[in-house]
Amino acid sequence: MATVSQIALKAAARTAFETEAGASRADISASAGIERLLPIKAVMAITSWSRTSINRGIAEGWFPKPVKLSGRHRIVWRESDIRAYVEAQLRQGRAA
């Protein structure tokens, strides 16, 4: 069984790797004009909202609509749509 320090070390290494990998992916995506797509869990993390609240917002028309990827049962959001929504909420003085 792993010790607490081993788990912490692995988590730190994973975070560092993801940060480096994420930055390079973001650079490649930006230069290629490809927009990043976010799954529901990432949207939940960014907004701090539950899946139910997000779905209610979509149904009521005040939350950005997702994009359905063809050929798969996968629903994602454009990162720019989610970031714009959060920024608009912050400008209006509401927490996202």
N, C-alpha and C positions, 0 to 999 in steps of 0.2 A: 504494500500500500504506500502511496506517495505521501511524503510529509508536507506540511503546510508550506514550508519554504520552497520545496520542489514545485508545488502547484503554482505558487506566486511567481517563480522564475519562468515557468512555462507560459503563464498568462502574460508576463511582461514581454517575453520573446515573441509571442503570437501577436501582441499589440504592435510591437515595433515592426514586425514583418508586414502586418496588414496596413500599417501607416505608410511604409515604403511602397508596398505593392499598390495600395490605393492611390497614392500620389502619381505613380507612373501610369496607372490605368487612366486616371483622370486627365493627365497630360496627353495621353494618346487619344482619348475620347474627344477632348477639346480640339486637338489639332485636326482630327478627322471629321469634326462636326457631328459626332455621335452623342446623343443625350443619354445620361444615366437613367436607368429605370429602377424604381424602388418597389420591393415586395411589401405586403401589408405589415410585416413585422418592423421594417425600417420606417414606414410611415407612422406606425404606432410609437416608435421610439422618438422620432422627431417631434411629433405633436403631443406626446404624453397622453394620448387618448386611447380608449379601448376600441376594439374592432366594432362593437355595437354602436358606439358614438360616431365613428367614421362612416359606417353604413347608413346611419340615420341622417348624417349630414349630406351624404350623396343623394339619398332619397328626397330630402327636403330642398336640395339644390344649393346649399351654402358651402359645400366642400367640393374640391376638385374631383371630377369624374376619373375613374381609372381607365386604363387601356387594356383591352383583352388581346393577348397574343394569339395569333391564329394557329390552329392545329394543336393547341394545348389548352388545358384547363388552368390557365395561369393569368392572374390579373395583377397588373403593376401600375404604378403612377410615374409620370415624368417628374424627375427631381425638381425641375424648374417650376412646375405647377405647385408642388408642395412648399417649396421655399418662398414663392411669391405669396401663397396663402398665409403662411406664418408671418412673413414681414408685414402684410396688410393688417393682420390681427394685432401685431405689436404696435403699428402706427395708430390704430384705433384705441389702443390702451387696454386691449384684452389679451389674456394669456392664451396661447394656442393649445 
